[in-house]
Amino acid sequence: MDKVIVGMAAALGIIAILIILMAIGAGTTVTNMDFELKNTSTDIDSTDGCQPRTYIQTPGGKFHSCPALVTTSAALTDINGFPACVEMYRSDNDEPYATTYDFVLKPNSTGYITMEYDFGTNERPEPEFFVELAKSSDIHRLAGDGTSWIFVPTNHTSLSVSVAPENVAIVDPTALKVTYTIETKNTKQEEIGSTYLINIYQVCTGQLITIGEEPYAGRLAWD
């Protein structure tokens, strides 16, 4: 009888190990285990719902301070919590960055942007890298005439906009999926209608967030 019990215990141990290995192979979630996207019927659920930029003619949309590319691909794969968005700049084949959008975010609400990164033969960063990057990332506010950006330091207290990686998942040995949470807390009346530039890794040179009901309709400093 003792031999039978020992044999059953060993078999159960092997099964447990196999289950753990299967879970690791399927993808490892490194940050918030209780993370769940929240959506409403009025939110757009993909960038397919974003409108083209038709307000003014954009002569190329070239950026002057793009970060070095360390990924073989960086793609925006999912959005959530935004009632509207506009495609502002689409990267060309010579500069394969993710497309820059203006996402509309209502006051005192939350939106999510999910990016997938494939690092190919380059070293894949650890998930903690994205947490530290968010801590040191500055936010810029678009000036009223749209010709310049106003720097806002990372320790800002006068703005309600914040961005942080909510969930970092290892997809495979070379790829990561990162969901960023963008929040507008305690939005002041004077912030409604303002457009902000937030840092999203490997997006040249970030994504735009406009607080309110409508996307930004004027010039940009890059036009």
N, C-alpha and C positions, 0 to 999 in steps of 0.2 A: 504493500500500500504506500509506504514512504517513497519508493521509487516512482510510483505513478504520480504522486503529488509533486515530486521534484521535476518530473518530466513535463507535467502540465504547466508549472511555474516557468520553466525555461521556454516553453512554446509561447506562452503569453508575453514573455519578455521580448522574444523575437518579433512578434506581431506588433508590439508597441514601437519598437525601433523602426520597423518598416513603415508604420503610419507616420512617424516623425519625418523620415526621409522623403516620403511622398509629399508631405506638406511643404518641406523645404524646396523640393524640385518644382512645385507648382507656383512658387512665388512667396517671398517673405515680406510681411508688412512690418516695418521697423518702428513706426511712430504710434499714432493714436489707434489702438485696437478697436475702439468703439466708434470710429469715424463712419459717418453715413451722410451722403449728399442729401440735401433737402431741396425740394423743388416745388413750385406751384404751377397751376395750369397756365398762368400768364407769362411764365419765364420761357425764354428760348432755351432749347436743350442741346444745341450744337452750333458751330460757326456757320452752318448752312443757312441759319436764320438771320445772319448778319447782312445788313444792307451795304451796297457799294457806296463809296464816297462820291457824292454828286454835287456837293455844295459849291466847291470851287475846283478849278482845274489844278492838278498837282503835277508839276514838271519833273517827274522822275522819283521824287521822294528819297533822295540820297541822304544817308546819315554820315556823320563825320567822326563818331566816337564809338564805333562798334567794338564789342569785346572780341578777343581772339576766339576762334572756333576750336573747341576741344571735343566736339561731338561729331559723329558722322551724320547724325540726324537729330533735330530737335523739333518736335511737332506738337502743336496744341490739339489734343484729342477730345477734350470734353469741357463744357462750361455749364454753369448752373447758378441760378439766383439772379440773373440779369434780365430785365424786361426788354432790353434792346441792345444792339451793338452795330458798329459800322466798321467795315474793313478800310483802314486808313492807308496802309502801305503793304504791298506784297513784294517779298524779296524775289530777286531774279536768280537764275541758275548760277551766276558767278558769286553770289552772296546768299547761300542757302540757309538764311535765318528763318525762324518762324515768322509768320505774318503779324504785323502790328494792328491791333484793333482798338477802338474806343468802346469800352463796356460801360453801359449805363447802370448805375447802382443807386437805388432809392436811399434816402436818408434813413439811418438807423436800421440797416439791413446787412445781409451777408451774401457774398457771391463766391463761387469756386472756379478756379482755372486749373485744368489738369494738363500737364506736359509729359511727354515721353521722350527720354533721352537714350540714344544708343552711342556708346563711346568707342565702339569698334576695337581697334588695337590700342587705343589710349587707356590710361589707367582710369577705372571707374571710381569716382569719389565715394566716400562713405556717406550714408544718409545724414550724419551729423553735420556734414559740410553745408547742407542747405539751411539748417537751423542757424548756424553761425553766420552764413551769408545774409540771411534776413535781418539779423541783429545789426549788421553794419551797413545795411542798404538805406540810402537816402531817398527821400521823396521830393519831387519837384512839382510846383504848381505853375500852370500856364498863365502867363501875364494876360491882362485884359485885351491887349491888341493882338495877341497870338504870335508875337515876334520873338519872344524869349521865354525862358523858364526861370522861375524863382526858386532858389535852393531852400530846402527845408531839412535841417539836420535830423539824424536818426532819433535823437532824444526830444523830438518836437512834442509840445503839449498843446499847441494851438489848433491842431488839425484832428479831425475825427477819423481820417483814413489810415488804415493799417493793413499790412500784408505779412503773412507767415506761412511756411510750409506746414500744412495740417497732416499730411500723410505721405510717407515716402516708402515705396514698395520696390523691392528688388525683383525685376521681371525675369532676368536671366543673368549669366555672368558678365555680360557687357552692357546691360540696359537697366534703367530705372524709370519708374513712373512717380511723378511728384504732383500732388494736389495742393495748390496754394489757396488759402482762405483770405479774402479781402473783405474787410469790415468797415462800416461807417457807424461809429458809436457817438452818441451825444452830438449829433450834427447841428452845427450852428446855422442860423438862417443865412448868414453871409456866405456860407460854403456851398449852398445849393446853386447849381449851375456852374460850379468850378470844375476844371479838368486837371487831373493829376497824372504824373508819370511815375509809375511804380516799377521797381526792378524785378524782372522775371528772368531767371538764368537762361542764357543763350538766346535771348530775344533782343534784337537790335532795334532800338536801344531800351526797350521796355514795353509795357502795355499801358494804355491810357484808361483812366477811370473818370467818368463824369458823374457827379452826384446830382440826382434829380430825376426827371421823367424823360428828357430828350437828350440825344447825343450832341456833342459839340459840333457847331455848324460853321466855324470860321477858319481862319488861317492857322497854320502851325509853324513853329520856328524852323522846321526843316523844309518848308515849301520854297 
